[in-house]
Amino acid sequence: MTQKRNYFTIDIDWDSDDAGYSVLKSKKMVNYLLKNLARGNNMIQTYKPFTVHKTTLYLRAKRVKSWVDYPEWDKIGCKPDNEWIQSTPCTIGQNRKMFVKYKSNEHVAGFAIYLLMIMSGEISVEKHKQFVAVMQRTMDHVIIHNEDVDWLHLKQKLN
């Protein structure tokens, strides 16, 4: 694990018994998130792709105040996996993706929302396992960019 103000790396095993939940809820992750939110860096994204098994997350915090598109949840056009996740096949875009029903705003955006929902207890271990199962079924090399659409979403990294 390394941390430089806005950048943070941490190892995670999506195949572990808790699907990496304890890593995302760790004190180091919480400190990284809260310090950056306090600095006004509302967006957490990955700046390098990660795999959906044992991997390293390369995270970056930055300030994002607006998005290119603000679609309604029911207009995203992907297959519903459950009430809070939609995934490929989608009617838009070329790469495989999944959307999570957490909307970015000027205070918290991208993967920061997911981490905050884990911290708050909104996302339990079981709910997190649903997220990981869809991610693993949909993609193999993932990027979390989240500067185009205000819903939290993950995309397959295209070569």
N, C-alpha and C positions, 0 to 999 in steps of 0.2 A: 504494500500500500504506500503510495506517495501522494503528497498534496502540495500544491503551489497555488495559493490563493484561489484562483478560478478553476484550476485543473485538479483532478483527483483520479487515481487509479485504485481499483480494488478487485481482488479475485473472487469469483463466484462460481458455484457449481449448480447449474439449473437442474441437474439430475439427482441432487441430494434429497434426503428424506423430506426436507421442508422446502425444496425447490429454490433454495437460495434466500428464503425469507429472512432468516436470522442475519445474513450479510447485509441485506437492504435495511434492516432495522437496527444495525449495529451502532454503537456510540459514535464511531468515526464517521459513518455515513450521515447520521443525524447532525453532528457538528458541522460537517461540510455543507449540508443543505441549509441549516439555520443561519450560519454565518453569511452565506451567499445571499439568501433572501433578505437578511438585514442590510446588506450592501446594495440592494436593489437589483441584484442579478436573479431575476425571477425564473429564468429558463435553465433547466438542466438538460443537456443533450449529450450524445456520444460523438466524439470527434474521430473515432476509429471504429470500424465494424467489430462486432463480437459474434461468437458462435452461440448456439442454443444448448450447449452442454457445459463442460468445464471451460472457463474462459476468464478473461480480464475485461472489466469495464473501464473504458477510458472516458471519463466524464469531463464536461466543460460547463461552467456556469456563465451566463451572459444575460444582458438586459434585452428583452424583446417587448415592444409595446403594441404592435399591430401585426396582422397576418394578411396574406394575400386573399384568402377565402374564409368565409364564415358559414359553412353549410349547416342546415338543420340536421340533427341526428338521423332522422328518417330519410334524408336526401343523399346520404353518403354513397349508397348504392353498392354495398358489400353484403355478403351473406351473413345474417345474424347467427352467432354462435350461442348466445344467451342474451339476457336483457342488457348487458353492459359491454359486450364485445361483438364487433363485426370483423370479418376477415375475407380474404380472397376466396372466391372470385368477386371482383369488383367491376363496375361499369366504367370506371375511370382509371387512368394510369396504366403503365406497363408492368411494373414490378409487383411482386406479392407483398401484401401489407395486412396489417390489422389495426383497427381503430378501437379505442377504449373510451367509454362514455364519461370522460373527465375533460372539461373544457378549459383551455388556457385563458388567462386574463393578465392584466398589468401587474398583479401581485405574485402569481405563481403560474408556471407554464411548463409544457412538455413533461419530461420525466419527473420533474420536481413535484408535480401534482400527485403522481403515483407514490412517490416516496412519502409525501405528506399524508396521504391516505393510509399508508402503512403505519406511520407514526401515530395517527389519530385513532387507529383501530377500525376504521371504515373498511380496510382491506385486511381480512383475517388470513391465516395460513391457507385455509381451504380455498378462499377466493383467489389468493395469489397462485395457488396450484392450477386453477382454471386458466388464469392468464398465461402461465408458463406452458400449459398443455396446448393452447391455441398457438402460441408463438412457435413452439417446437413443431407442430403439425404444418404450419404455414411457411416458415422460413428456415434457412440454415445459417446465413450470415446477415446480421441485422444492423441497421443504423437507426438511431433516433435523432432526427433533425428538428422537426416540428416548427419550422419557420414559415411554412406555406399554409397550413390549415390549423385552426385553433383547437381542434380536438387532439388529444394525445393519440399518437399513432406511431407505429414501427413499420419499417420498410425493409424488404430484402435488398441488400447491397448488390447493385448491378456491377458487373466487371467492367 
